[in-house]
């Protein structure tokens, strides 16, 4: 069984079999990828930790998947108002280039450690191109490159999920200012799940 190793803010991830995760219907998701769950204060799944490879050995570079309906909607709204570019500019203006690259590298390390040893060996030997692509990407598989003067942010949903999943993010101050690192404040999932 998976042992929780992401602990921040007093909430830890719990093993997923006890939870019935229903991500947003508009976003495709394979429930067999779930390793563990981070709960909000109302005991609803807020973020899930995902396997790096599906049962069919298809790469899945998104380690942290946002499942909170409130945060999904809010991230979409902020993103539609230019939030991705704003976050990139925030990181650049605060001169967080090295922090951004280290954060993406951390996602590589986590993703690699979520692949079982025997599966890593198989992928290296028989599916090396897929394996290299999977372990080289940063948050959500984004190619962040070696140029430390470039910051590419992909999708605010990924940034929020990663921030909540790890408990930190180079742009956490910006994310918090937009209300993206909190919960709904009233257990909206309870209402939604009863419908």
Buried (B, 14 or more C-beta within 10 A) or exposed (E): EBEBEBEEEEBBBBBBEEBEBBBBEEEEBBEEBBBBBBBBBBEBBBBBBBBBBEEEEEBBBBBBBBBBBBBBEBBBEBBEEEBBEBBBBBBBEBEBBEBBBEBBEBBBEBBEEBBEEEBBEBBEEEBEEBBEBBBBBBBBBBEBEEEEEEBBBBBBBBBBBBBBBBBBBBBBEBBEEBEBBBBBEEBBBEEEEEE
